[in-house]
Amino acid sequence: MTCDEFVELVTAFLDDALDPATEDRFVEHLSRCDGCERYLAQFRATIAELGELPPDSLSPAVRADLLDAFRDWHRG
Amino acid sequence: MPVIFSRPRKGYARVVTELPPDDELVAALRAGDGAAFADVLDAWSSSMLRLARSFVSTHATAEEVVQDTWLAVVQGLGAFEGRSSVKTWVYRILVNTAKKRGAREKRSVPWTSLLPGDEDHGPTVDPGLVRGPGGAGQWREVPEAWASPEKTALALEVREVITGALAELPARQRAVISLRDVADHTAEEVCEILQITAANQRVLLHRARAVVRERLAGYLGAAG
């Protein structure tokens, strides 16, 4: 496997979606290529950072309106 | 009462409400249980807002889409047939509402096509980086090491870099990465919500991640 193939297969590898033969080639390449090892680590770090984004939230006014709408719907 | 706990993630604590199983949830909502409605509203609205932002151009419009979605959910609960999970049903309503809204904004993207668009093809890493002069498909220069956000107190700026990168992604890629990596949905859920194949989901996710990684490299690599 070459580095340009490797970098396109990272998500499939992380999702355990590579066929066994390709996964063997991927891991074999990983074991001997420092650049790709670093790329994979940075890909994982990127995914971890994405998971750290603070939650977006509805404004209190919209939230209150929706709770009212729910009550009204069931009252009516 | 739902159990409230924080997921042990580093930067801050996310409060996650553990919702009851779908049949209990639907029964409670149909019975007009306002607390149950408040729980689902609080549990899902954050990732619904992020998903809506893939289709419309402003936060305010995304919030309207989420609001319209919840109103449709309230009115449609009686007709919910349980063919998917409640959450997927709600998210499908969101996607349909957001698409219509996006089309009105003339920011319409060809979501009807199941195939990735032009921006979804080609190498994800700058070809100069991996294809050496001999065309051997190897790194010309290996990726630069990154400074650790924790060590360098860059965490806040890293989030700004990521938010900026997400905002510039093509809509489909943004929708998929928002659902998978920001909101922590499974691949199967994303396919069902966006009505795309597993292979397309992976292509879109991979491209989006590669773009965000590249942005972080420009920031953390330079800082390191």
Boltz contact constraints between the chains, C-beta under 6 A:
constraints:
  - contact:
      token1: [A, 2]
      token2: [B, 137]
      max_distance: 6.0
  - contact:
      token1: [A, 3]
      token2: [B, 130]
      max_distance: 6.0
  - contact:
      token1: [A, 3]
      token2: [B, 137]
      max_distance: 6.0
  - contact:
      token1: [A, 3]
      token2: [B, 138]
      max_distance: 6.0
  - contact:
      token1: [A, 3]
      token2: [B, 139]
      max_distance: 6.0
  - contact:
      token1: [A, 4]
      token2: [B, 130]
      max_distance: 6.0
  - contact:
      token1: [A, 4]
      token2: [B, 131]
      max_distance: 6.0
  - contact:
      token1: [A, 4]
      token2: [B, 137]
      max_distance: 6.0
  - contact:
      token1: [A, 7]
      token2: [B, 125]
      max_distance: 6.0
  - contact:
      token1: [A, 11]
      token2: [B, 202]
      max_distance: 6.0
  - contact:
      token1: [A, 11]
      token2: [B, 205]
      max_distance: 6.0
  - contact:
      token1: [A, 11]
      token2: [B, 206]
      max_distance: 6.0
  - contact:
      token1: [A, 12]
      token2: [B, 202]
      max_distance: 6.0
  - contact:
      token1: [A, 34]
      token2: [B, 142]
      max_distance: 6.0
  - contact:
      token1: [A, 35]
      token2: [B, 139]
      max_distance: 6.0
  - contact:
      token1: [A, 35]
      token2: [B, 142]
      max_distance: 6.0
  - contact:
      token1: [A, 38]
      token2: [B, 143]
      max_distance: 6.0
  - contact:
      token1: [A, 39]
      token2: [B, 143]
      max_distance: 6.0
  - contact:
      token1: [A, 42]
      token2: [B, 213]
      max_distance: 6.0
  - contact:
      token1: [A, 43]
      token2: [B, 213]
      max_distance: 6.0
  - contact:
      token1: [A, 46]
      token2: [B, 209]
      max_distance: 6.0
  - contact:
      token1: [A, 46]
      token2: [B, 212]
      max_distance: 6.0
  - contact:
      token1: [A, 46]
      token2: [B, 213]
      max_distance: 6.0
  - contact:
      token1: [A, 46]
      token2: [B, 216]
      max_distance: 6.0
  - contact:
      token1: [A, 47]
      token2: [B, 181]
      max_distance: 6.0
  - contact:
      token1: [A, 49]
      token2: [B, 158]
      max_distance: 6.0
  - contact:
      token1: [A, 49]
      token2: [B, 162]
      max_distance: 6.0
  - contact:
      token1: [A, 50]
      token2: [B, 181]
      max_distance: 6.0
  - contact:
      token1: [A, 50]
      token2: [B, 182]
      max_distance: 6.0
  - contact:
      token1: [A, 52]
      token2: [B, 11]
      max_distance: 6.0
  - contact:
      token1: [A, 53]
      token2: [B, 159]
      max_distance: 6.0
  - contact:
      token1: [A, 53]
      token2: [B, 182]
      max_distance: 6.0
  - contact:
      token1: [A, 55]
      token2: [B, 46]
      max_distance: 6.0
  - contact:
      token1: [A, 56]
      token2: [B, 46]
      max_distance: 6.0
  - contact:
      token1: [A, 56]
      token2: [B, 49]
      max_distance: 6.0
  - contact:
      token1: [A, 56]
      token2: [B, 50]
      max_distance: 6.0
  - contact:
      token1: [A, 57]
      token2: [B, 46]
      max_distance: 6.0
  - contact:
      token1: [A, 58]
      token2: [B, 45]
      max_distance: 6.0
  - contact:
      token1: [A, 62]
      token2: [B, 63]
      max_distance: 6.0
  - contact:
      token1: [A, 62]
      token2: [B, 67]
      max_distance: 6.0
  - contact:
      token1: [A, 66]
      token2: [B, 70]
      max_distance: 6.0
  - contact:
      token1: [A, 69]
      token2: [B, 71]
      max_distance: 6.0
  - contact:
      token1: [A, 70]
      token2: [B, 37]
      max_distance: 6.0
  - contact:
      token1: [A, 70]
      token2: [B, 74]
      max_distance: 6.0
  - contact:
      token1: [A, 71]
      token2: [B, 34]
      max_distance: 6.0
  - contact:
      token1: [A, 73]
      token2: [B, 74]
      max_distance: 6.0
  - contact:
      token1: [A, 74]
      token2: [B, 32]
      max_distance: 6.0
